């Protein structure tokens, strides 16, 4: 049969789109609109239309809400792909399936993005009224939120948009406030002065997640401190040092007694120092003696607390020295450092300088400004009781972390957990519903905004201007999104089935969701935790704008097709490990999408020419073709149920291309060109049924091309492959 005859036959009987290669750019947007219009992303619609039984087993995923402040990155594309695969399989298996989308206001991160915009405009948030700044960021965020949601659609996310939530929606805010109030009533909340990570540029405390560490080579200074030699990399903090600490068992200093005072010369003149014996002193470190700066060091602060020592702030909130520094007052700490060392040298107190001191320095993850530990009155949650409940739930098997190494990390972090500062000194976020005393700084939870006077000192109460750490509100995301406590979705879908998210936020988010879920609802928020690693460039390097190696999922999708991107993200990607995203690999899956297209064209042409007879008598060979695909379906289903999507995808790829196309179809050509019509019909039946099964199996991985082909099939049981019955019951 020549090409002209074949084209004539195709155009006579099957869709003309098969006359040319598969074009995802022409297909994907149209297909997604059809899906969304159908309403089948909504489990209630599936029940109403008889696709799903109301009493069917439920399957639910709460989408980790992407930041609504910009474009999606490759990591987002990975989580969308994984969660969409899980969702589409469950829906096809007849489960009552809900994938609930959301968008994150992203607190500090979004405010930083907006501050950069203000800076370009010659403005500063410090010259704006809080409400003015909040309203501007809200408009900015909502506009980007729409853009981000469009990108999720482009990636094929079959989530229920009718249930979409924003982390600043009224219901979310009310739930977060109620949890804050409950923590207070249960004596798990307090306001106190403790060390926090402070960014002098952004003027806020930061979570550990918002704190990076830089490896630096800096001078390390040794000074004579009375009879002792002490060492420090930060001489600018030492103005308030009046306690000298050593281990109680260090024989070198046995003559010195705890509480003993010593007169000595220091930076700005004579001082009285007190000896403190504490096990935090490390005999192996330098001379085994150290002075402490409790206001600017977490370790020193804990020592001061243990011994009821006093302390004084040396560095202000903007990184400049306070009056305690006398002649150095008002100087930036970096500028002052050399001058302080010079003064100590002139006084004969500089012993030596080690020029090659390597250490990790905490910096703000957005501006790289060195973090200044500061004591500040903040709201803290007592985390140990919450952590104990989470560990017990894991021990009982109430939920499973699917990678053993991450379970170890989870256990280790919870066993060493510290109280959590949930206050942020930014405008953008959920406001803390509390009042603060103007005199004594005592805090009061005040959801109803009724309190006016401090019960401790009769001082006037004013509204706390701080907002919650984003992780406090997002830690409550699973039950909040489902309408806790009275919502029907909460009753039907909580606990959810899977939490799929990035491995690097295991303890910052996943652990807190477990703790808050147990604390608020009495149940863990999900049964399984599936963690993915970083998406790196093709050389295995971390993507960054400065390196110029960032891969935009939108650009990749537009060039190669979304299905190719999804396959490239899934195959070879084991849970919990980083993966390399190579454009050549994605291009290979673009070719695979077209191969599937050509396979479909070949079989549909045969159906048109020969006809489809579902009652035809099959030969042993025909039955084997169908049985082989059924066996494949069983294997794939087992892989899926074991969360081994990377294996399932690879098996499908190899079977469809190398077994079905290269072997089965090639072998069938002689049969289809023969004269025995009954034999031909039997083979067409076998090939067609095999194709349908492969389309169903491939659909969760490659939803667009499979849907495009499905809608061209002359004999099928459903309008969309996305609601077709999964091949294995």
N, C-alpha and C positions, 0 to 999 in steps of 0.2 A: 504493500500500500504506500503510495507516494505521499509527500508532505501536503500537497494540495488537496488530495482526497481526504486526508485526516483532518485538516483544518475545516473542510466543508462539513464533515460529519460532526465535528465538535460544535461548530456554529449552529448546526441544525438541531442538536440535541442537548448540549450542556452549556453552561454559562460562558459567554464570550470572554470573561475575565481569564479563563484558562488558556486563551490563545497566546498570552504573554507571561513572562515570569511574575512571580508573586511580588507585589509592590506594597510593603507595609505602610508607606506614607499615604497611599490612597485608601487603605483599608481600616487602619487602627481607630482613628477618630470616629468613623461611622459605626464601627462595631461597638465601641464603648458607649456611644449614645443609645444604641439599641438596647444594650444591657441595662443601662441606667433607666431608660424609659420603661422597660418591662417591669421594673419594680422587684426583680428577683434577688437583688442584693439584700432586701428586707425579708427576714424570716417570717414575718406576719403575712406578707404577700404570698410567700411560698405555701403557707398553710391555707390561705384563702383560695388559692388557685389549685389546690390539691397536689402540689409538687412534694410537700412535706406533710407528714402526719403530725397532728398537734401533740401527740403523746410520744413522739420520736425522741431518741436520745439527743441531748443538746451538745453543741460544740460552740465555744465562744472564745474570742480573742479580743483583748482591749489593745488598740493600737498605741504604742508609745508615741505620744503626741509630738510631731516635729515642731521645731521652733518656728513661730510664725513671723520671722524677721528677715527672711531671705530665701535663697534658692536651695533646693535639695542637693545633697552630695551623694557620692557613691555608696556610703554607708546606709543612707536612707533607701537607696534603690535595692540594697541587699535585704533590708528588713521587710520592705514592701513585697519583694519577690517571695521570700520565705513564708510570710504570713498569708499571702494570697494563695500560694500553693496549698497550705494547710486548710484554708477556708474553702477553696474550690473542691478539694477532695471530699471534705466533710459534707458539703452541700450535695455533691453528686451521690454520696453514700446515703442520702435521705435523712441526714441529721438536721435537727433544728439549729441552723447555723447563723451565728451573729459575729460579725467583725465590726467593732465599733470604732469609728475614727475620731480623732481629736486634733487640736492644735494647742501648742504651749506658748503662753505669753513670755516665758523664758527669762523673767526677772532681770537680773543683773546683766546677762548677756545681751538682751535686747536693748537695755538702757545704754550700754557701752556702744552698740552699733549706732544708736541715735545720737549719742554724744559726739561721735565722729562726724555725723552729718551736721550737727550744730557747729562744730569746729570749722568745717569748711565754709559755713555761712557767716563765720565771725561771731558766733554766739556761744554762750556757756550756760549750762544748766544751773550753775551757782548764781546766775543773775536772773533766774526765772522763778515765778511763783510755782509751788508744787502742783497746783491744779492745772496751770497752763502747760507745764511740762508733761503731766500725765495725759492730758487730752491730746497733745501733739503726738506722743508715742502711741496712743491708742489708734489714732487715725493711720499712722505709719504702719502699725502692726496689722490692722485689719486689711489694709490694701495688699500687704505681702501675704497675708493668710490666704486670700483668694488665689493668688498666684501659685502658692505652695500646693494648694488643693488641686489646682489644675495639673500640676506635675504628678501628683499621686494618681490622678486619673490616667495620665499618659502612660504610667507604668503598669496600668491594668488593675489597680486595686479594686477588688470587688467588695468594698466595705459598704455598710448601710449609711449612706449620707444623710438620711432622714433623722438619724440619731446623733449626728456629729456634735461634739461639744468643744468649747473653748475653755481654757483653764481659768478664765475670769468671768465665766457665766455665773449668773446669780445663784443657781443651785450649788455650784462648786464652791463658791465663796461661803455660803451658809454652812455647808458641810464642814469645811475647813475650820470655820469659826467655832462650830459645835465641838469639834475634836479638841481644839485649844481649850475650850471651857471645861470639857471632861477631864483633860489632863490636869487642869488646875484643881478640880474637885477631888481627883484621885491622888493628889499630892505627888504627881509626876512632873510638875511644872514649877519652875521658880525663876525669879529675877535676881541676878547676882552679878558681882564684879569678878570676872575671870578673864584669863588670857584669850584673845581672839586674834585671828589673822587679819591684819589691817592694811588696806591699800591706801597709801598717802595720796595717790593721784585721784582715785575714784571716791575717796572718803567714805568707805564702807568696810564692814567686816566681811570676810569671804569664807565660804566652805572649803574644806580640803580639796574638793573637786576643782574649785576655782583657783587653786594654788599649784603652780608648777615648781619644779626644782631645776636650777642651773648648776652645772659643775663649774666651779671657778677656782682659779689659782690666785690667791691673794696673800698679802703679807700677814704673818701671825706674830704678834708682839708679846714679848716677855717683860714684865715690870717687877720691880722690887716693891713689895707691899709689906712694909715693916720687916719682920724676920722671914717673910715668905716670898717666893717667886710665883707669880700668877701669869697665866697666858690668856690672850684674847685676840680675836680678829676684829673686834668692835670697841676700840678704846673710847669712842664717843658715848657709850652707854654707862661708863664707869663712875660718873660723878656721884651717883647715889650709893655706890657700893660701900657698905659698912659692916658686912658680915663676911667672915672668911670660913669656908667650909672644908672639912676633911673627914675621911672615913674614921669611925670610932676605933677600928682595929689597926690603923696605920701606926706601926711602932715608931716611925720617924718623928711623929708628933705627939707621942704619949705624954710629954710634959705639959702639953696644953690641954686645959679642961674646958668642957662644954660650958659656955656662958662667960668664960674669961674675957676680959677686955684688954685691948692693946692700943697704946697711943702710937700713931705713926703719921708720917708726912705723905700727903696725897696730892692730887692734881691742883687743887686750889687752896692748899694749906693743910694744917694739922687736923686729923680726925681721930675719933675713937672707934676702933673696930672690935667686933665681938666674935669670938670663936664659936662655931657651930659644928657639932659632931653629928654627921648624917651619913647613912649608907649610900646616898647619891654621890658622895665623894669617891672618885676613882683613883686608887693608888697607882694604877698603871698609866694614867694620863698625866704627862708632864711631871710636875713636882708633887702631884697628888693633892694639891691645894687649889681652891678656886674661890673667887669672890662671886657674889650673886647680885643680879639686877632683876628683882622680882617683877617689876612692871613691864619688862621687855624680854622676858624669856619664860616659856612654859615650864621648863624644868626648875628654874629658879623660883617661880611662883609657887610650885608645889612644895618646895623646901620651905619657903616662907610660911605657907599655910600650916605645914606640919609643926612648926616651932612658934607659931603666932608672932611672926616678925613683921615689922612695919616696912613700908616701901613707898617710893615716890616716883612720879612720872618724870622722866628726863627728856624725852623727845615728844614733841607735840603731834597733833593729828596730821600735820602736813610735812612731817619729817624734818622739823627744825628744833634746835635745842632750846630748852626752857630756862627760866632764871636760875635754876639750880646750877647751871653751867657757868654762871657769872660772866666773865669776859667773852665767852663764846655764845652767849644768849642770842637767839635769832638766826644763827648760822645753820645752813644746810648741813646735815650730818656728814656727808661725803666731803664737803669742803672743810669741815672742822677737823676731820680725822688727822690729817697731817700736822695741823697746828697743835693739836692736843699731844701728839707723840713728840713733837719738837719741844714743847714745854716740859714734858716729863723727862726728856733727855737732858735738858738744861739743869733739871733738878737732880740729875744723877740717878734717876729711877728707871731708865730704859736699860734692860739687861742685854737683850739681843732681838734681832728680827729674823724670822724664818721667811724668806721671800717666796718659797714654793709650797705654800699650804693649800692643799686640795680639799675642798669641801662643797657640800650641796647647799645652795642658797635658795630659800623660798621666794618666789616672785609671783606677781599677779599674772594669771594666764592670758590676760587680754593686753596689758600694757608693758609687761615684763619689768615693772617697777618692783624693787625689792620690798617684800612684805615686812612691815614693822609690827612685831608682836606688841599688843597693847592690852592693858586691863581696861575693860569697859563694862558698864552695866548693860546686860543683855538678858533676853529670855532664853532659858535653857530647859531641855527635857532630860529627865533622868532615864537614861537608856538601858541600864542594866536589867531592870525587871522585864522590859519589852523584849530584850535580846534573849533572855532565858526562855520565854515562851516560844520564841521563834526556833530556838535550838531543840526544844522538846518536840515541836511539831515536825521538824526534820527527822529527829530520831524515830518518831512514831510512823514515819512514812506518809504523813499527811500531804506532803509535796515532794517532788523529786527534782534535783538539779542534774541535768542529763550528762554533764561532764564531771568526772571525779575530781579533776584538779581544781575546778571552780567550787565544788562542794567544800574542799579543804580550805580554800580562801574564805569562803562564806563563814565556815565554822570559826576559823582563826580570828577574823575581824570581829564577829559577834562576841567571842569570848574575851576580847580585849577592849570592848567598846567603851567610849567615854561619853560624858554628857554632851549634848548637842546644842550649839548656839543656833537658834532659828531666827534671829533678828538680822535684818539688813537695813542699812541706812540709805536706802534708795526710794525713789518715788514710785517706780513702776513695779507693781505687784499687788498682792492681796494685803490690805492694811491689817495690822495687828489690832484686834479689838480690845484695847487695854488703856488704862489711864496711868499716868506717872505723877508722883508727888513732886512738886516744884522744889520742896525743901530737902526731903530725905531720899528722893529717887525711888521710893517704894513703888512697886507695880501692882495693879489690880486688873483682873480680867473683867471686862465690862461690855458684854455683847449688847445690852439694851441701852447703853450710853446714859446711865442714870447717876453714876457716882460723881461726887463733886469734892469730897473732903477726905484727906488721909486719916485713917484711924490710929496711926502711930504718933504723928506729930501735929495733927490738925492743919497740915499744909494744904494748899489748893491743888486739886488734881487737874491735869491737862492731858489732852489726847496724845497717846504714844505716836510719834510721827513715823516709826519704822514699819517696814513690810516684812512678810515672811520670806524666809529662804525658799526658793522655788521647789526644792526637794521636799519641803514639808507638805506643800499642797499636792505635788505629784506623787508623793508617797501614799496618798489616799485615793489615787486615780481609779483603781478598779471598782471599788464599791461606790464611789462618787458618781462615776459615769453611768452606772446601772440604776441610779435613783435610790440609793440607800436612804432611809430604811424601808419605805413603804412601796417603792416602785415595783411594777410587775416584772421589769427586766431583772431587777435584783433578785426577785423570787425565782425567776426562771433560769437565769444564767450565772448566778454566783454560787459557789466559786467558779471562776472561768477555767477553761481547759489548759491553755498554754500562755505563758508569758515569754515572748520571743523578743530579745533586745541585745544590745551590745555588751560584750563581756566586761568592758572597762567601767561599766556603771553597776556592776553586780552589787556592791555594798552601798553605793550612794543612792541607788534607786530600788533595786530588787529587794534587798534586805529590809529597807524601810517599808516597802509595800507589804512584805510578809508581817512585819511587826505591827504596823497600823491596822492591817486587815484582821489579824488575830485580836488586837486590842479593842477595835471598834465593833466588829461583827461576830467575833468568837470563832471565825473560820479563816483558814489561809485563803488568799485571793486567787490562787491558781494551783493546778495539780502538777504541772510540769514547768520547768524553767529551761528554755532553749536559748543558749547564748551564741552569738556570732562574734568573730574577731574583726579586726580592722580590714578594710579594703585598701590594699596598697597598689602602687603603680606596677607596671609589667616587670620592673627590675627588683621589686620587693621593697621599695622605699616608701616611707610614709608620705602621703600626698600633702602638699602644702602650696599655697599660692606663691610664696616666696621662691620655691623651687621651680615653679612653673610646670608641675607634673600632675595637677588636679584634673581628674576625669569627670566631666559633667555628665550625669546620666541622661539628661535631656538631649545633649548633643549626640551622645552615643546612640540613643534611641532613634533620633532623627536620621542618623547616617546608616545604621545597620538594621533597625527595627527593634521594637521592644522585646519581642520573643527571643531574638538573638542575645540581647543584653541579659535577659533573665537566665537563659541557659548558661551564658558565660559566668554569671554570678553564682550559679548553683553547682554546676559540675566541678568536682575537685575541691569543693568547699566543705570540709568537715566541721562539725560543731565546735565552737570555742577557739578555733585557730584562725590566724590571719590568712588572707588570700591575695594573690596578685591578679590584677585585672589587665589583661593583655588585649589590645584591639584586634590583634591577629586571631586570637581565640574567639572573640565575638564575631568576627567576620566568618569564621568557620561555621558558626551556628546560623549565620544569615544564609549560608549556602545550604545548610540542613533544612531550614524553613522552605527554601525553594525546591529542595529535593522532595520534601513531603508534598509540596504543591504539584510537582511533576508526577509523583506516584499517584496522586489523586486524579490527575488529568488522565493518566493511562487507564486507570480502573473505571472511571466514569465514562470514558470513551467506549470501553469494552461493554459496560452496562447498556449504553445507548445502542450499540451495534447488535448486541446479542439479546438484550432484555434481562430483567431480573426476575428469577423464579424462586421464591422462598421455599417451595415444595419440591424442588428438584432432587433427584437421587444423587448423593455424593459418593465419589470413589474414596478408597482408603487414603489416597494422596490428598484429596480435597479436605477430608476430615482432619488429616494431620495438619494442614495449613491452619485450620480454625483452632484445633487443639493446642498447637504450639503457641498461638497468641493468648489463648486462655491460660496456659501455664505461665506465660510471661506476666499476665495480669496478676496472677496469684503471687508471683515473686515480687512484683512491683508493690503490691498492696502490703506485703509483709515488710518490705523496706520502708514504705511510707509510715506504717504504724510504729516502726522503730526509729522514726525521725531521721532515716538515712536517705534524705532526698538527693544527695549528691550521687549515691549509688543508683537509685531508681532512675534518675535522669540519664545517667551514662548508659545503663542497660537499654533504655528506650531508644536512645540515639543509635547505638550499635545494632540493635535488632532491626529498626526501621530501615537504616541505610544499608548495612552489610548483609543482613540475613534476608529481609523482606524484599528490598529493591534489587540487590545484587544477585540473589539466589532464587527466591520464590518467583519474582516477576520474570526474570530471565528464563527460568525453567517453564513458565506458563505461556510464553510467547508462541511456542510451537503448538500448544493445545488450542490457543485462541485463534491461530491461523488455519486450524484444521477444518474439515468439512462436517464433522459430527456435531450437530447443533446441541444435542442433549449433553454431551461431554463439555462443550463450551459453556453452556448455561451453568453447569455444576461448578466449573472452575470460576466463572464470574461471581457466582454466589459466594464461594469460599474466599475469593479475593476481596469482595465487597464487605463481607462480614468482618474479615480480618482488618480491613482499613478502618471500619467504624470503631472497632475495639481500640486500635492504635490511636485514633483521633481522641477518644475518650481518655485514654491513659496519658496522652501528651498534653491534653487541655490544661491541667493545672500549671504545667511548666511553660507552655507556649499558647496562651489563651487566644490570641488574635488570629493567627493563621489557622488554628484548628476550628475556630468558630466560623471563619470565612469559608472553609471547606465544608463544614457541617451543613451550613445553610444551602449549599449547592447539592447536597445529597438528595436523590429522589425518594429514597425509602429510609425514614428515620422515626424514632419514637417521640421526639420532642422538638420544639421550635428552636431551642438553643442547646448546644452541647453542654453549656454550663449547668443545665438542670437535667441532663441525661442521666440515666442510672449508671452508677459505677459498675464496671464489668465483673467485680467480685462482690458477692453479697456479704 
